[in-house]
Amino acid sequence: MQSVMENKKIVSLKDIVVDFDGDRVLDGLNLDIHDKEFVTFLGPSGCGKTTLTRLVNGLIPHYYGGKLTGQVLLDGKELKDYPLYQIGQRVGSVFQNPRTQFYNVDTTSQIVFGCENMALPVPEMRERLEETAHSLKLEKLLNRSLFALSGGEKQKIACASADAIHPDIFVLDEPSSNLDIATIEDLIGVIRHWQSEKKTVIVAEHRLYYLVPYADRILYMKHGSIVREFTGTEFQKLSPDELQGMGLRALDPFHLPPEA
């Protein structure tokens, strides 16, 4: 069986520096992400995880300010040369707060919102809606008010909105931050579904336990750089003390550090 790392490079970051008003958030970062790979970025707050995801989905430089030097390549072409709508068809995004990506008041309209922007025919939009609702087990959430949903249900709709576009890459920025443990199980089910469809999945996270068993690579960031790289198996061998020393949470969600 061909390993993930033998697949073609789908995203490449070369000598990346991102500076916001004199604050260097990413500093000389180099990275290749391969087709069908599941990559997780970890690190203490302020290490540059979110900024890195915004490079991949084109929000930097298309939306956010700051100064970017270096190259961000999608299939070998500089991302800045793609129009933002074209990036949106290739890269599906799920943000920390799903409400920031909602443009409708009901769930069904929100799921097909991206398809409408792509000017897909109505029959195809309906087909994608049904397919997404079935594969992500969201039938009971259709035709509901977004305002009446729980935080976990809103995150499911955000995932469904990205899924219906049929992108090649999914980028998630701390998607579990407002979820309880039961809802996180649903989230990893969605990610596993995307893996089964041979999609490239990129997740920046603080919570570790639900991602580590499935990630192809785990990249530890500090001060705007990638300083260590692990496989899932290697990462699981780290002790709680080592994780704490790296500024990371325990792999056991019920683990509490001893009192000082």
HELIX and SHEET records of a PDB file:
HELIX    1   1 VAL A    4  GLU A    6  5                                   3    
HELIX    2   2 LYS A   49  VAL A   56  1                                   8    
HELIX    3   3 LEU A   59  HIS A   62  1                                   4    
HELIX    4   4 LEU A   79  ASP A   81  5                                   3    
HELIX    5   5 LEU A   84  ARG A   90  1                                   7    
HELIX    6   6 PRO A   98  GLN A  101  5                                   4    
HELIX    7   7 THR A  107  ILE A  111  1                                   5    
HELIX    8   8 PHE A  113  ASN A  117  1                                   5    
HELIX    9   9 VAL A  122  SER A  135  1                                  14    
HELIX   10  10 GLU A  139  LEU A  141  5                                   3    
HELIX   11  11 LEU A  146  ALA A  148  5                                   3    
HELIX   12  12 GLY A  151  ALA A  164  1                                  14    
HELIX   13  13 ILE A  181  SER A  196  1                                  16    
HELIX   14  14 GLY A  232  GLN A  236  1                                   5    
HELIX   15  15 PRO A  240  GLY A  245  1                                   6    
SHEET    1   A 4 ASP A  23  HIS A  34  0                                        
SHEET    2   A 4 LYS A   9  PHE A  20 -1                                        
SHEET    3   A 4 LYS A  67  LEU A  74 -1                                        
SHEET    4   A 4 LYS A  77  GLU A  78 -1                                        
SHEET    1   B 6 VAL A  91  VAL A  94  0                                        
SHEET    2   B 6 ILE A 169  ASP A 173  1                                        
SHEET    3   B 6 THR A 200  ALA A 204  1                                        
SHEET    4   B 6 PHE A  38  LEU A  42  1                                        
SHEET    5   B 6 ARG A 217  LYS A 222  1                                        
SHEET    6   B 6 SER A 225  PHE A 230 -1                                        
END                                                                             
